[in-house]
Amino acid sequence: MNGGNDMSDYDQLILGGGPGGLALAYELKAAGKKVAVVEENLWGGTCPNRGCDPKKILVAAVEAKRHAEYMQGEGIDGTTSINWPDLMRNKFAYTDAIPSGTLSGLQQAHIETLTGHARFNADGSVNVDDQTVTAEQMIIATGQRPARLNIDGGELIQTSTDFLNMRELPKRLTFIGGGYIAFELADIANAAGAEVHMLLHNDRPLKAFDQELVSDLVNQLWADGVKFELNVDVTHVAKTDEGLVISNDDGFTLTTNAVIGATGRIANVDTLNLAAVGVQADAKGVVVNDHLQTTNPRIYALGDVVAKPGVPKLTPVAGFDARYLAGQLTGTTTAPIAYPAIPTVIFGVPRLATVGISTAAATDDAKLRIKTIDMTHWYTYNRIHDPKAKVKVVLNQAGELVGASVLSSVADEMINYLTFLINRHATAQALNDMVLAYPTPASDLGYVF
């Protein structure tokens, strides 16, 4: 993996200017490599431009509104409402600066940048629009994009990207899908005053999460005004004078003003001409070994574009991949990649989070114990009048925490603490040996063992 081949334009060429590709570029540059990054759309990638960052800016308004509602009659009087145009101006003030700021940072670090669409040639080179470049190693970091439903009128269905760019919120908004994106955006739209429907093709949303807590979340969203339609397979969307009519062959019909498809994401691999260089991939992503190496030994992949069963496709995972791959490409490590316990959070109010061994898996393992705790009346949640706060933990025979699921307004904070304990194989005694600030969610941790 040594650099300096005079026959190549670069030591490494990274396809994709998102969080993973950028993190790798900076690591390689710091190691003295000649590296270039290719991006054809928005520099910075999905997370800061049209994903987790702008979404959480919108969630901030939801938090303020809901917490004021929880405290009505408990020290807060009066109602609050979300001003959607103002909220979106706040969001655009952040996202509009991301592409230019990202590109400027790369240029200041003297990392070469190429803007255009990348496509592999049979000889291993890459075309970036009308320019051909070569490198000793190539890294695919092109991420994912929203999947689109192939149904009658499917062109009328918008995506999560469209939702995050809506300068005016439709009066009636319908989400198709039962994954975390649908839940997050539906919660935002509902809190902002839209009439929100969620259409699920089955009756088990959020399969990767503890189903008891999922039911609690669904019930809370129902109480807040989100309307769920279960076991609905949408087959038609039509534009009428009254709005968009969603229907299927079983007689279901619903009129709305906008439809957002949140039916999963697919890997950005279909236009890279990967077959020409022997890289195996499909809609689920690029196939890699435990060194993030593809079926072509000169080409690697990282982040959301990789097909990694059991590993969530999240921004911090892409960063983890990047740090690992930097070690591989600079020769500082030869070990296979080993992922720690990785938390996943549905950001809304309340939040739902999970990490480690699931309660479903633990149910069938006699060596594991599940402990369910209703925290609603604990001081941390009582003082803010959180309507529902619950944690379920999985403990092994040594008393170590190995899995956790949390539902509360501060589940994202709690799950990070629990993740740290899991990855450190912590026991109740280890926690008792620490002094944590009180009263805080962290000071509650001793009660989960």
C-alpha positions, 0 to 999 in steps of 0.5 A: 500500500505504499504511495509515490507511484509516478505513473498515478495521478494520486496515491488515493482517489476518494469518490464522495465528499461526505463525512466518511470520504472527507474524514479519510481525506484529511487523515491521508493528507496528514500522513503525507499522501497525495489524495483527491476527493470527487463530488458531483453534488453537494460538498459535505454529503447527506448528513449536513446538507439534507440529513441528520443536521438540518433534521435536528435543527427542525427538531429543536423547535419541536422540543421547545414546543413539546416541553412547554406543553408538558409544563403547562400548569406547572409553571408555564402558561400560554401556548407556543406554535412553530413558525415554519417559514422562520424555522426553515430560514433558520435551517437554510442559514446553516445548510446553505453554507455547508458546500462552500465551507466544506470545499474551502476547508479541503482547499486550505488543507491542500487536498485536491478536489474534483467536481463531477460524476465519477465512472470507472474505466476497465483499465482502473482509471476513473472518468470525472466528467471529461477528465481521466484520473488514476490512483494507486487505490480508489475508495468508494464513499458515495453514500445512499439516496432515498428509494422511490416507489415504482407505482402508478403516480410515483413521480408525485411522491417526494422524498425526505430531501424535499421535506427538508427543503419545504419553505411552506408546510402543506396543510395535509401531509402523508408519509409512506413508510414505517422506518426511522425517517418516516417517524422523525419527519412525521413528528416534526410535521405534526408538531408544526401543525400539519395534519399527518398520516403515516401509511405502513405496509405492515403492522410492525414499524421500527423492527430493529427496536424493542417492540414494547417501546415502539408501541409506547412511541406509536401511542404517544404520536397518536396522542399528539395527533399523528394518524397511523394506517397499518397494512396499507400497500399503496399502489396509486397516487393521483393529482386531483382538484382536492389534492393528491389521492392515495389509493390501493386495489383493496379500496383504501383511499386518502386525500392529502396535499403532499406525499413523502416516500420514506421506504428505505434508501439505496446505495449510490452504485448504479452509475459508477460502472463497477462491473468494469473493474470487478467490484461486486455491488447491488442496491444494498451496497458494495460488498467488502471484506473485513478490511473494507476491501472490495472484490477488486483489491485496489478498490475499497469502500466505506460508510453508507455505500457498504453492504454491512449486515448488522452495522447501522448506516450512520454518520459516526459509523462512516467516520469510524470506517474512515479512521480504520481505513486510513490505518490500512492505507498508511500501513499502521494497522493490518487488523480486520475492522471490529465495530463496537456497540453502536447506538441508533436514535430516532430523534423526536419528542420523545426519542427512541434509542437502542444499542447492543444486544436487542431485547428480542435476541436476549429473550431466546438466550438463557444466559442473558437477563432483561430488566424493564424500568419505568423511569417516568416518576424518577426525578430527572423526568418528573421535573420536566413532566416527561409523559413516558420514560422507560429503559430496558437493559440486557445484562449478562451472567457477569452483571455486565450491561450488553444491550439497552433500549430507551424511550424518553425526551433525553434518550439520546443522552442516556443511550450514549452513557449506556453505550460507553458502559457496554463498550467498557464491559462495565458492572454496577460496581464500576459505576459505584466507584464513580461520582457523577453530577447530580441530579442528571440522567448520568446520575441515574445510571446506577439504577439500571443494573 
